[in-house]
Amino acid sequence: MSNFTPKSNKRPIVVHSNPKSPASEAYRNLRTNIQFSAIDEQVRTIMVTSAGPGEGKSTTSCNLAATYAQTEQKVLLIDADLRKPTVHHTFGCSNRFGLTHVLTNQCQYKEVILESYVPNLSILPAGAIPPNPSELLASNRMRAFIDEIKKEFDIIIIDSPPVIAVTDAQIVATRCDGVVLVVDYGNVKIAQAQKAKEKLEHVNARILGVVMNNVKRSVKDEYYYYYGENS
């Protein structure tokens, strides 16, 4: 593992930079709800996705991972959005090497996992954008890799591409214990959210719940993240 210092903090991890904020509390509530949803079966690998782009899935992934790290658990955040990766921007680190290099056997995962500035939180950037993202994510190497890192980390959060546009998220969902679906409240049509849910259910993904992003909290137009259990 390597250490790095963020070059800038244009996308701060709010649960780390402002832990007493309403948004931070909402992320902690999300973590708690996930933990309570897994009474009979432990949830250790969690995929975060959305119906379409720009709904806040990556922000949710990063902050959810940080909240787990704050409980003294060893957490790994994986950027599995091999088409439009953003986790490296959030943490201000290089994306030169990452998941794609691991899946194509160009390096070992221990060589490219980075220790973030959030205690107990490591990240694996996406790496170079490949010509065949779906094939890499569906490979036996991906399955073996998840099995390997589960021996080293307590919680694994995977940021995946949106569900509707490509099959990547459906593929990754089959590798995970549960899925969190992020929906941009007011901007995403109900039909789109329903379609995303159906696509995940088609591969027997376990949908842990839905994060409603940008819900008005008060007349002051504050915004927060809301967790709702799917029925």
N, C-alpha and C positions, 0 to 999 in steps of 0.2 A: 504494500500500500504506500501511496505517496501523500504528503501533506501539501496543501496549497492555501494561499491567502487570496481572497477575492480581489480582483482588480478594481471593481466598483460594486456598488450596492443599489443598482437601479431597480432591482426586483427584490426588496428585502423580504426575508422570511418573517412574517409578522409575529408568529408565536415565539420567535427568538428575539426580535428587536423590540416588540411591544407586547409582552406576555399578558398584560392586564387589560388589553383592549377587548371589546365585544367580539371582534373577529377571532381573536385567539381563544376566547372562551368557547366559541362555536366549534372551532376545530377540536378542542378538547372533548366537547360533547360528542362530536362525530366519532372520535376514538373510543369513547366510553360506550357508545351505542353499538359499535362494531364488536367490542369485547363482550357485551351482553347478548349479542346475536349468536354468539358461538359458545353457548353453554355446554352443549353436548359434543362439539367438535372444534378443536383449536384452529383459529384462522391465523396463519403466519404469512401467507403470500397473498397480497391484495393488489388487484389491478384497478387503476383509476382511468376512466375514459369519459367520453361525452358523445352526444349525438353527432355534432358537427364541430368545426373549428371555432376558436375564440370564445369558448364557454367557461374557461377557467379550470380545465382539468389539470394542467401542469402546476398551476398555483396551488390547487388542492393537494396534488401529489406531494409537493415539496413541504407544505405546512403539516400535512398529516404525518409524513415521515418524521418531521421534527418533533411533533407532539409525542410520538412513540419513543423517540430518543430521549425525551425529557423524563421518561419513566425509568431511565437507567437500563433500557434494553438496547441491545446491539442491533442497529437498523441499517439496512442497505436500500438506497433509492436507485432504481434502474430506469434509465431513459430508453424505453423500447419503442419510441416514436422514431423509427428509422427513416421517415420521410421528411419530417420537419421537427427535429429535436430542439428543445429549448432549455432543458435542465441546466446545461453548462452555462447558459446566459444568466440564469438565476443565481448560480453560485460563483460566477465569474472565473470559471476554469476552462481549460483547453478541451476541445472536442476532437483532438487529433487522433486519439486512440480511445477505444471503448468497446461496447457490446459487439459490434460487427466484427471486430478483430478477434474477439474471443470465439464467436460462432464460426469463423472461417479458419480457426486454428492458427492464427498468426501470432498469438501470444496467450499466456495464461491469465486468467481473470485477476489473480493477485498482483499482476504487473500493472494493471490499468485502473483498479479501484482506488478512489481518492478519499481521504479523510477530510470531511468538510469542517468549516469553522463552527458548526453546531456540534457540541459534544455528543459522542455515541452515534453520530450519523455519518455514514460513508456513502459515496455516490459512484455509480458507474455510468459515465456518459454514453451516448449512443455510438459515437465514433463516426467514421466516414459513411456517408449515405450510399447504400449499396444499390445495384440495379434490380435486386430481387428481394425486397424486404419480407414479403409474405413467405417465401421459400425458406429464408433463414430462420424466421420465427417458428415455422412449422417443423423445423429439422429435429432429428434425434439429438443433435448437439445442444439445442436449446433446452430440451427436456433434461438432459444429463447435467447441464450447467445449473439449472434450478435446483436439482437434487443435490449438487455439490455445495452450493452456497447456503442451503438450508442447514448444513452441518456447522456453519460458521456464524450465521446471523439468526437472531431471534425473530425479527420481523423484516419482510421484504416488500417494499412498495414499488409497483411497476407502473410507470406512466406510459400509456399506450396511445396510438392514434385514435381519432374519432371512429365511431362504429359504422356509420352509414356509408362513408365514402369508400372504404377499403375493407378487406377481410382480416387485416392484421389484428384488430382488437378481439375478434372472435377466436382467432388462433391462440392468442396469449391467454384469453380467459380460460381456455381448457387446461392451462398449466397452473392456474391459481386456485386458492381456496375460496376466494370470493371477489366480487366486483362492486365498485362504487361508481355510480353513473352521475356525472355532473350535468346539470341543466341550467342554462342561463334564463332565469325567470323573466318572462315578458318578451324575450327575443326569439325563443324557440317555439315553434308551433307544437301543439299537443301531438299531432300526427307524427312529427319527426321523433319526438321523445318516445312515443309508443313503438315506432318502427325500430328504434335503437334497442329498446327493451326486448322486443320480439326476436331480434337478431341474436342477442345474447342468450335468450332462453332456448333458441334453436340449437345451440351447442351445449345445452344443459349447464350454462354458467350459473353460479349461485350469486344472485344479485342481493347484496347486503343492504342496499338502500340507495336513496337519491339525494344528492346535495343540490339544493335550490340556491343558485348563485344570484347575487344582486337583487335580493328581496328588500323592499323598503322596510326599515325597522321603526321609523318614527317620522313625525312631520318635519324633522330636520334633515330628512333625506339621507340618513345614515344607512349603510348597507351591511349585510352580514350573510353568513352562510348558514343554511338551515338543513338539518338532516331529517329526512322522512323515510320511514320504513315502507318498503314496497309491499303491496298486498298481492 
